[in-house]
Amino acid sequence: MPDNIQQQIRKAGLDGWLLADFQGSNPIARQLLRHPDALLTRRWFWWIPARGQAVVLVHQIEAGQFRGFEGKVETYITWQELRRQLAALLANCDRIAMEYSPLGQVPYISRVDAGTLELVRQTGVEVVSSADLVQLVEARWGQLGLDLHCDAARLVMQAKDEAFLYLGEALADGRKITEYDVQRFLEDRLDALELVTDGAPIVAVNQNSADPHYLPTARSHQPIGADDFVLLDVWAKRDLPEAIYADITWVAYAGAVVPERYRRVFEVVR
């Protein structure tokens, strides 16, 4: 686990941090554990006290997934044992953090189900949100993350420039071109630049640009012609665990002079 977790727990005035997961329901727990691909089909808990040894509470048949864990591994078989051992872990605690957000205000952090919260609160502890802890120990960028982000941004901008050039040349030559053609071009360029993404770039013409989730497909797309308004939304990163996405949105006018109404809207938006 990251070295500064317990220090941050103490600074927050907490007795500890309890991470709970069931079949990947809490990606924050798996990410902090540095074992995101562990084969875990039963509930498991990771208790990080403000001081002392961390403890993982896991079903007996899956204890082997925690070989090399920096701390103590405790196992359970029945749900009754799970409850007893969880209560024992929290016996001397008053306030602990979990992946919970009051009123669901920050859904990215709301990873613990209501029933598990009830189970933990039955032990007598007060549960507060781990949002600040997650931000401090996991969501801050280091120098490597910054460097990879800037590198991705440079390459994504390059792909965007090449896509607009590709579109402009097609229009100048009088060739037919569609949103889908430009999207495919962008995908090929991102691949050539050794970037990965979790979704195809958005290429949207005219009214389609008003839909933030519009996506051209092989079956559904619009042609791009002279005097059209074109939007490109591209996001990608290096294929590395530490990599951070670069995400850009650019617009262009397929003509010699941008109409005044487009200029006015652009000035407002930017």
N, C-alpha and C positions, 0 to 999 in steps of 0.2 A: 504494500500500500504506500501511497505517497508519504514522505517523511514528515510533512508538516500537519498531518490530519489531527493528531492529538493536541498539538499546540493550538490549533484553531478551535478545537472543541473547548479547551480550557478558556481561551479568550472569550468565547461566547457564553461562558458561565453555565455550561451544560455538564451533565454527568457522563454523557456518552452519545454515540450515534449508532442507531440500530438500522441496518439496511436489510430489507426483506425482498425476496424474489420468488416467483413461481413461474417456471417455464418462460423466462425472458420478460416477465411483466415489468421488471425494473432494470432497464439498460444502464442506469447510473451505477447500480451495485456491481454489475458485471464489468463495467468499464473501470471502476475504481479497483476492482479485484485484479485487473489486468489479465482476465481469463474469460473473454466474452464468448468463446465457443465451447465452454464446458458443457458436457452432457448432463444436465440436471433436470429431472422430470418431477421431482418433489419439492415441497417448500424448503427453503433454507434461509437462515438468518446470519448476519454478520454483525457482531457486537464489537464496537470500538470504544473502549472506555476512555475517559479523559486521561487516565494514567493506568499503566499496567498492560497486560497482555491481551491482544485481541482474540476473540473466540468466534469460530464458525459453528453453527448448529445445523446439522445436515442429516438427512435420512441415512440410515446405516448402509443401504445398498449403494449409496453414492459418495461415501467417504473418500473413495479412491480418487475422485475428481479434485481433491484438495491436497494431494501429495505436494510437499514443498511449501505449503502455506506457512507464512510467518506468524505463527500464533498457535492456539490450541484448537483442535478439532473435536467437537462433541457430537455424538450421534443419538438419534431417536428412532424408534420403530413405530409406536402407536401415536395417535393424536394426543392421547392423555400424557404420554411422556414428553411430547413436544411442548405442551402447555406448562408442565411442571418445570422443565428445564429452562424455558423462556422466563418464567417467573423467577427462577433462581438467579438467572443472569442479571435481572433488573431489581433484585431484592433491595439493594441499598441506594436506589436512585430516586431522584425527585423529578428532574427535567431531562428529557432526551430529545434528540432530533430524529426525524424520519422523513421519507420522501412524501410529504403531505403539504398541501397549500390551503390555508383557511379559505373557505367558500370557493375553492377551485380557482382562485384568482390567477395563479400561474400554472396552467395545465401541464407545462413541460416538466414540472417538478412533482405533480400529483401522480405518483406511481404505486402507492400503497392503497389497496382496496379498503372499503369501509369496515368490513368484517375483521380484517387484520388489525386495523386501528382499535376497534372495540376490544379485541383480544389483548392487545398491549396495554390499553388504558385500564383494563380490569386488574392489572398488577399494581395499580396505584400511582403510576407515573404520569406526569404531564408530557404530552407530545407536542413539540413545536416543529416548525418547518425547517428542513435542512437546506433550503434554498441558498442562504448565505454561505454555508459550508461548501456546497457544491460549487458555487461561484469562486470561492477562494482557493480550493484545492484542485479543481478539475477544469474550470472554464476559463482560467486566465491563460493568455498566450505567453509562451516563452519565445526566445529568439529564433529557435528553429521553426516554430509555428508561424511567426511573422515572416521569416524569409520564404517559407513555402507558399504562404498566402500571396506575397508580393510577386513571386515567380509565376504563380497561377494567374494573377491579375494581368501581368504583362502578356502572357500567352493567350489568355481569353480575349484581351483587347486586340491582339494580332489576328486572331481568328475572326473577330467582328469586322476588322478593317478589310480582311480578305473577302469576307462574305459580301460586304457592300460593293467592293470592287467587282466581284463576280456578277452581282446583280446589275451594276451599272453597265458593264460590258455587254451583257445579254440584251439589255434594253437598247443600247446604242447600236447594236448589230441587228436589231429587229427580231431577235429570237424570242419565242414564247418561253416564259419562265413563271413558276408558281411558288407559293409559300413553301410547299413541300420540297421543291428543288433546292431552295436556299437552306432549308432545315437539313437536308441530307448532306449538302456541301459543308455546313458547319460541323455536323457529326464526324465527317471524314477528316476535317481539319483538326478537331479536338483529338481524335485518335492518333493522327500523325504527330501531333505535338505531345503525345504521351500523357494526356489528361483523361480523367475519368469523371463521370457524372451520374446522378441517379435519375435523370430524365432528359428527354430530348429537348433541344433548344426551342424556344417559342419564336416563330416568325409569323407576324400578323399584319395584314394589310387593311387599311382604312378602318371600317367599323369593327373589324375583328380585334383591333388593338385595344378596344374598350373593355374586353373580357380578360381579366388577369389570368384566367386558367384556360384560355383558348390554346389549342394545340392542333396544328395541321397534321393530317394523316394521309396515307396513300389513297384512301377513299374519299376523304373530305378535306378539301383545301381550295383556296382561291387563286386565280391568276394575279400576277403583279404587272401593272402596265405603267405607261407614262402618266405623270401627275398624281401618282398614288402616294399615300402616306404609309410608311413601312416601319414596323417596330421589331427589334431583335432583343430577346431576353436570353442570356447565355450564362450558365454557371458550370464550373468544373474545378477540379483540384488534381494535385499529383496523387498517384496511386501509392500512398504511404500512410501508415497509421497516424502519423503526426500531422498530416496535411490538413489545411484549412481551405475551404471553398473561396473562390472569387466569383462574384455574381454581379453582372452588369446589365443594364437596360439602356439601349440607344434607339433613337428614332431618326428617320431620314425622309426626305422628300424626293421622289423620282422625277425631277425636273430641273430646269436651269435656274429658276428663281423661286424661292420659298414664298408661298402666298402669305399675305399679311395676317390672315386669321390664324394660320398655323404658328406664325411668329408670336402672336399675342398669347396664345395658349401655352406655348413653350416657355415663355418668360414667366408666366404664372406658376407653372409646374416646377420649374427648376429652382 
